[in-house]
Amino acid sequence: MFNKIANYCKACYNELAHNTTWPSATELTHNAVVVLSASLVIALLVFLMDWIFKNFMSVVYSF
């Protein structure tokens, strides 16, 4: 049982240390900017949809 766990941990370490390609700092920064920009655009769209729906519903309920 413990040998299986130890072998699994060794395999995980070997995979992360030797077989994984990590992004460079430039790639990481670029990807972070892309994610941040997309998140801001989506947040703005949700805000606009909420504002439009709120105003539409206030017109509907005012009748």
C-alpha positions as CSV (number, residue, x, y, z in Angstrom):
1,M,0.0,0.0,0.0
2,F,2.7,2.5,1.0
3,N,4.9,1.4,-1.9
4,K,2.1,2.4,-4.3
5,I,1.7,5.8,-2.7
6,A,5.5,6.3,-2.8
7,N,5.7,5.3,-6.5
8,Y,2.8,7.6,-7.3
9,C,4.5,10.5,-5.6
10,K,7.8,9.8,-7.4
11,A,6.0,9.6,-10.7
12,C,4.3,12.9,-10.1
13,Y,7.6,14.5,-9.2
14,N,9.3,13.2,-12.3
15,E,6.4,14.4,-14.5
16,L,6.5,17.9,-13.0
17,A,10.3,18.2,-12.8
18,H,11.3,16.6,-16.1
19,N,8.4,16.3,-18.6
20,T,6.4,19.5,-18.0
21,T,7.2,22.6,-20.1
22,W,6.7,25.8,-18.0
23,P,5.8,29.1,-19.8
24,S,8.4,31.8,-19.9
25,A,7.8,35.1,-18.0
26,T,6.8,36.8,-21.2
27,E,4.3,34.2,-22.1
28,L,2.9,34.2,-18.6
29,T,2.5,38.0,-18.6
30,H,0.9,37.9,-22.0
31,N,-1.6,35.2,-20.9
32,A,-2.4,37.1,-17.7
33,V,-3.2,40.3,-19.7
34,V,-5.4,38.3,-22.1
35,V,-7.3,36.8,-19.2
36,L,-7.6,40.1,-17.4
37,S,-8.9,41.8,-20.5
38,A,-11.4,39.1,-21.3
39,S,-12.6,39.2,-17.7
40,L,-13.1,42.9,-17.8
41,V,-15.0,42.8,-21.1
42,I,-17.3,40.0,-19.8
43,A,-17.9,41.9,-16.6
44,L,-18.8,45.1,-18.6
45,L,-21.2,43.1,-20.8
46,V,-22.9,41.6,-17.7
47,F,-23.1,45.0,-16.1
48,L,-24.7,46.5,-19.3
49,M,-27.2,43.6,-19.6
50,D,-28.1,44.0,-15.9
51,W,-28.6,47.8,-16.3
52,I,-30.7,47.4,-19.5
53,F,-32.8,44.7,-17.9
54,K,-33.3,46.7,-14.7
55,N,-34.4,49.8,-16.7
56,F,-36.7,47.7,-18.9
57,M,-38.3,46.0,-15.9
58,S,-38.8,49.4,-14.1
59,V,-40.7,50.6,-17.3
60,V,-42.8,47.4,-17.3
61,Y,-43.7,47.7,-13.6
62,S,-44.5,51.4,-13.8
63,F,-47.6,50.7,-15.9
